Amino acid sequence: MVDRYEQSMMDNLYWWGIPTMFRCPNIGPEGQDIALVGVPHSTGNGTTERDQHLGPRALRNVSAVQRRVHSVFEIDPWSRAKIADVGDVPFPRANDNEDCIERITAFYKDIDTAGARPVSVGGDHSITGGIVQALGCGKLAGGEPISFLHLDAHTDVFTKVDHFLGAKKSAAHWGAYLADQGQVDPTRSMQIGLRGHPRSLDWLQPSYDYGYNIVTMREFRQRGLADVVAQTKEVLGDRPVYITFDLDCLDPTIAPAVSNLEPGEKGFDIDEAIGILRAARGLNIVGGDVVCMMPTKDSPNNITALTAAAVMFEMISMIAENTG
């Protein structure tokens, strides 16, 4: 027999026991406040860099390290909220992006009906489209369009062609088609951290055309964290908020195992990224995701997987803080 302190110590050993996300029970979303979901999907990226489907397994493997109390919020999210690992979205046609997106939407409609707020790990960034097709104007959102808090090196509002290497609802298109379908309100959404050397000088124009509020990395460096956080709080306001965090918003030295790296301009350090995430603290967060991890390119110490788990922990804690 072990006492509760010994059990707590063991629960933080990632190499011990069955690796559910953050050691949460593996049950369905019914009766839960938060549903943790794996979305092992790679075909929305349309490239040969398809190991992103291994992200959920990698995060589960190390996530026990992040089963912690939140020292800033002064809460224990695991006791404050009912949280379950509801498993992975099934993809029997894993190489068919359009089929996968619809299966994601069906899976998350059940979560939305159950009233559990999903926090997910991908998978490439096309998963956000499938998820928000279910959550936008759904039960959790109170029938209203979603507002995005979107941290990324790229806009993912790709309208110059109707596909990305064959994928229609791709990792590059969800910011556009969700707005076209009425499930997202771009004018009350933020895109933060956009950077890199694009393929055309008008690369930001589609986002501007849709009305997204954009803060490029260059602008972030000029304005500073506090000013961008203040804008974010004002824009998101009382809207239902969905957080989508592409790990390529981080500097490659912090998260090296990421698809579509942008090494030409410094990305966020982890404190900056967490500071922006906390702009949503106290708001109506209906869900969130962390995407684009490629575990086969990670450092031996699993730093990218550990960082992804830390970002998920922030989302979980902000939702748990508002529970009850």
N, C-alpha and C positions, 0 to 999 in steps of 0.2 A: 504493500500500500504506500501511496505517496500523499503528502499533505498538499494543501492548495498552493502554497508557495513553491513547492517543488514542481507541482503540475504547471504552474505559471511559467516557471523557468523552462520546462520541457516544451511547452507550447510555442516558445520562441525559437526553437531549434528547427531550422528548415529541413534538416535531413532526417527527422524522426516522424514516424506516423504517416497517415494517409494525407496526401497533399491537396486538400480542398483549399479554395481561396481564403486566406487569412484564418484557416482552421474553422471556418463556419460550417454548420451542418449542410449536408447535401440533400436538400428537400425542395419541394415546389414553392412557388411564390405566394401561394395563398396564406394569408395571415401574417405576411412579412412586411416590414417597413422598407427594406432595401433588398433587392435581388442582384446578386453578383453573377455575371454572365460571361462565358467565354464565347468568342465569335471567331473560330479558326478558318478564316476566309482570306484567300490571296488573289483570286482571279479578277478582282476589280481594279488592280493596279496595272494590269495589261502588259507586264514586263516579265523578264526571266527572273527577277528578284521576288520570288514567290514564297520565301520561307516565312513570311509574316503569319501564315496560318499556324505556325508553331508558337506564337506569342502566348496564347492562353496557358499552354502546358508549362512554358518556362516561368510564367508569373506564379502559377500555382506552386511550383517547386520551391520558390524562395519567399513567398508572401508571408509565411509565418513570422519572418523576421520583422515585418511591419505590423503585427498584431499588438498594438501598443495603445496606451492612453495618449490623448492629445494634450501636450503640456501647455500650449498656447490657449486653446479653448477651455482647458481644465475639465474635460469630459472623458469618460470611457465609452467610446461609441459602441462597443460590443455588448455592453450591458444597458446602454441607453436606448438602443433600437433593436428590433428583431431583424436579423440579417442572415440570409442563406445564400449558399452557392447553389444556384439552380441548374448548373451544368453548362453544356455547350449547345449552341444551335446546331442541329443536324444538317449535313450537306451531302445527301446521296448523289447529287450531281455537282460535285465540287468544282469542276472545270467550266461550268456554265454560270457565268456571273449573273445573268438576269434571273435565272432560276434561284440562285442563292439569295439575291436581294429580296425576292418575294418570300422566301422561307424565313429570312430574318424578320421581315415585317409581321408575318403570321405568328412567329414565336413571341415577339414583343407585344403584340395585341393581347395575348393571354396574360402577360405580365401587367400590362396597363389595366386590364379588366380586374385583375387581382388587387390592384392598388399599391403594388410594390414599386418603388422607384429604382430603376435599373442602373447599375454602375458596371460597365463592361470593359473587357480588354480584347483587342483585335490581334490579328487581322489588319488588313489594309483599310484605308480611310473610306472606302466605299460602304463599309458597314454602317456608318453614320446615316447614310441615306435610307437604308433599310429600317434602321431603328426609328428614325424620326417620321418615316411614313406611318408608323404605328402610333407614336406619341403625339405628333402634331394634331391639334384639334381633338385629342382624345380625352379620356377620363382624367388622367393626372393633370393635364393642361387645362382642365375646366372648359373644354371645347374651343380653346383659343389657339392661334398659331404659336409656335415655339419662338423664343428669342435665343440666339446662339451666343455663347461665350466661346470663341473659337481661337485657340492658340496654334499657330502653324507658320511654317516658312512659306507656304503656298496658299493661294486663294481658294482652290478647289471650286471655282466658279468658271468652268472652262466651256465657253460657248462658241469658240471659233470653228470647231468641228463637232459633230454629234456623237463621237465616240472617242475612247482612248485606246488605241491599238485593238479595237474590236469590242471593248466593253462599253456598253451604253450607259447604264447607271453606275458609272465608274468612280474611282477614287478622286477623279478630277471634275466630276459633274454634279455632285450632290448639292452643293451650295446654290446651284442654279435651278435644278428641277424641283427641289423641295419648295423653293419660292414660287415657281410656276404653278405648282400644285396647291398652293395656299397653306402649306403646313408650317411655313416659317415666315416671320416678318423681318426682312433684312434691315428695315429702317430702325428696328429696335434690337439689332444684333451688333456684336463687335467681332472684328477680325484683327488679331494682334500678333505682331512679330514677323510679318511678311518680309522676306529678304531674299538675297541671292542674286545671281545674274540671270535674268529671264531670257527667253528666246525671242521676245519682241518687246519693244518699248511701251506698248499699250497693254501690258499684261494685267494691270490693275483695273483697266477700264470696265470690264464686265461687272466687277464688284461694285464699282461706283454707279454703273447703270442700274443695278438692282437696288441701290440705296444702302448697302452695307456701310457701317462706320469702320473705317480702316485706320489702323496705326501700324505703319511699317516699322521695322526694327530701327531704321535710321531715325525715324521720328521719335520712337521710344527713347533712344539714347539722348535726343535733344530735350525732350520734355521731362523725362524722369518718371519713376514708378508712381509717386503719389498723384501726379496730374493725370496719368492714364487710368489709375484706379478710380479717381473721382469721376472721370468721364464714363467709365464703364458702369459704375453704380447708377449714374443718371440715365444712361441709355437703357439699361436693363429694367430699372425701376421695379414696378410691381408685376412684371410679366412672368409667365412660366419660362424658366431658364433651363437650357440644356448646354452642358459643358462638353466640348470636344477638344481633346488635347492630342495633337500630333507630336510625337516625340522629336520630330525634326525641327521643332521650334527651339529646342535646346541646342547649345553648342555641341558639335560632334565630339569634343573632348569629354563631355559629360555623359552623352548617350551615343556611343559609337555604333551600336547595332541597330541602325535605323535605315529604312529604305529612303531613297531620294535625298541623300545628305546634301546640305548646302554649306560647304566649307569656306566659301569666299568672303563671308562676313560673319562676325561673331554673333552667335545665337544667345538666347537667354542663359544665364547661370541658374542654378536650381532655386536660389532664394528669390530671384526676380520672377521666375515662373510661378512659384508658390504664392508670391505676393499678389500677382495678377489673379490667380485662382481665388484668393480670399476676398476679392472684390465681390464675389457672389455670396459671401457669408451673410446669412440672415434673409436671403432672397428665396423665392419659390423654385428651388432646384428640382426639376422633375426627373433628371437623370444625367449621366455623363459617360464618356468613354475615353480610353487611352489606346492609341493606335500606332501602327507602323513599326513595331518592334521586329527585328530579325535575329532571333537567338543564335543562329548559326554563325553570326558575325560578332557575337558579344565577346567581351574580354573574359579571361578565365575566372575572374571574380564575379561574373554575372552582373556587372554594374548597371547595364541598361535595364535588365529585368528588375533589379532592386529599385532603380529610379522609377520605373513604371509603377511598381507597387507603392512607392511613396506618394506618387501623384494620385493614385486611386485612394489611398488612405485619406488624403485631404478631402476628396470628393465625398467619401463615405462619412467623414467626420462632420462636414458642413451639413449634410442631409440629416445625420443622426442628431445633431444639436437642435434642429427644429422639430424633432419628433415629439409627439405627445403634448 
